[in-house]
């Protein structure tokens, strides 16, 4: 979910809202991975298509990773200001990741325009001068093609899990929480085998791993209504999992989502206010404490992610950050290892990628 940032409504019943300049217009209909709202320089809306691939670390190395996000607009207000304010480009692709030797990389590929078109349920996104993406009609395969002067190559994800919206459904999100009246999330590829084959400023970078892709949109920058946000994604043995924990500005409530599937069967897909349910909920807990010198803030060593199913079964996963790919005061991203499964059952190892977005700069003290 979020990252470069991170939910979904094929019929946007509550996304028609006035922004500081202009009106956000919902699309009447769209394929699952299509365009959901109109984004332009006259409004503060943003829409993006997020792709990530990671692989377990080999002995003596860091886990390789590659993230690409196709943006329309800006998900955080300070990013627009840093990119030129009213003259900032509206269409661009953000690239981040790390080589196995721990060297991180970052690129901002500016496009001359953007368009998302479709034939039936097959979707094609074009960011001229930067790259494109294609999602198959059955959502089984997602492919990115990058063709900027500095970054060229392809990323492919072959999905092994059901597509889904953020809460309880794959077809009708009309009853989702108020949180989703401001933020849309559609996950086409929750997990699956993936490959990266790119050239970064002349340096080849290739690896096979596990991938994830979702699409997201919002009518205003996330820092306008969110203080703190965690997004987690992992592939562990037969499990694909994702979760969000967030604190809404001006509210005492903490909002969570949890998705867990095994071998193509969804075990949980829900959203809820933390503490409001006795079952069918997820819980995210930080562990460890250390000071991150580049960003100047305290960070955690990892996360414990727990799923309590509707039948009372408990699943627990221990996530450990091994490579800090982004370390800015308001935004950190880790790639690392994951261990877990059903409590009392077989435990598995895998790969995790998780993000901490903290626009309020709320201190973490362990």
Number of C-alpha atoms within 10 A of each C-alpha: 27 26 24 26 24 27 23 30 29 23 16 20 11 14 21 15 16 15 14 11 10 15 18 23 18 22 14 10 14 19 16 25 31 22 25 27 23 17 25 16 15 13 19 24 28 25 25 27 29 24 27 26 30 28 26 23 18 10 7 8 14 21 27 28 31 27 22 24 23 28 25 25 27 27 28 18 17 13 14 19 13 9 13 10 12 11 10 15 18 21 23 25 24 18 19 19 26 23 19 19 11 16 12 17 14 16 14 15 21 19 20 12 15 19 13 16 16 18 10 10 17 17 22 19 21 18 24 18 17 26 24 21 21 21 25 17 17 11 22 17 18 23 18 21 19 23 19 18 12 15 22 18 18 19 25 24 28 19 24 20 23 19 23 25 26 27 24 19 15 16 13 15 21 17 11 19 15 9 16 22 20 19 22 25 24 26 25 24 26 27 28 21 16 23 21 22 15 21 17 16 11 11 10 12 17 17 18 19 20 26 32 30 26 25 29 26 33 28 27 24 22 26 18 13 15 19 19 21 23 23 23 23 23 29 31 21 18 14 21 25 25 24 26 25 23 22 18 18 15 9 10 8 14 16 18 23 24 28 25 24 21 17 12 14 11 18 18 22 24 20 24 20 15 16 14 9 12 10 15 20 25 29 18 20 11 16 15 12 14 13 13 16 9 10 15 11 18 15 21 18 15 21 19 17 21 22 26 20 19 14 8 12 14 17 19 19 23 19 28 23 21 20 25 20 26 22 18 15 16 15 19 21 23 25 32 25 24 25 20 22 22 15 13 10 9 9 15 16 17 20 26 29 30 26 25 25 26 22 19 12 13 11 10 14 12 12
